[in-house]
């Protein structure tokens, strides 16, 4: 969590914009685990700073936090039965919402 990168600026634009954007809760868990890990970053980001970053994202009025809701199993089963190759967890959670671009990942549109 040092100098701004292109990714940082992209997230800042999303957070300050009016278009809905989303973060799945499991991604928040992983973000905290990675940026504070001493074997990944030297030095690691202090936990207090990482928590402040998440709190800053949560203040964005256009942010939608994603989690498994009612109907999750029905959607997961549908995707698995269709044998679509994608990141299953995110596809079910997003259902047409905008995500950060990821190389080589496609999503189902209904």
Rosetta blueprint (number, residue, H / E / L):
1 X L
2 X L
3 X L
4 X L
5 X L
6 X H
7 X H
8 X H
9 X H
10 X H
11 X H
12 X H
13 X H
14 X H
15 X H
16 X H
17 X L
18 X L
19 X L
20 X L
21 X E
22 X E
23 X E
24 X E
25 X H
26 X H
27 X H
28 X H
29 X H
30 X H
31 X H
32 X H
33 X H
34 X H
35 X H
36 X L
37 X L
38 X L
39 X L
40 X L
41 X L
42 X L
43 X L
44 X L
45 X L
46 X L
47 X H
48 X H
49 X H
50 X H
51 X H
52 X H
53 X H
54 X H
55 X H
56 X H
57 X H
58 X H
59 X L
60 X L
61 X L
62 X L
63 X E
64 X E
65 X E
66 X E
67 X L
68 X L
69 X L
70 X L
71 X L
72 X H
73 X H
74 X H
75 X H
76 X H
77 X H
78 X H
79 X H
80 X H
81 X H
82 X H
83 X L
84 X L
85 X L
86 X L
87 X L
88 X H
89 X H
90 X H
91 X H
92 X H
93 X H
94 X H
95 X L
96 X L
97 X L
98 X L
99 X L
100 X L
101 X L
102 X L
103 X L
104 X L
105 X L
106 X L
107 X L
108 X L
109 X L
110 X L
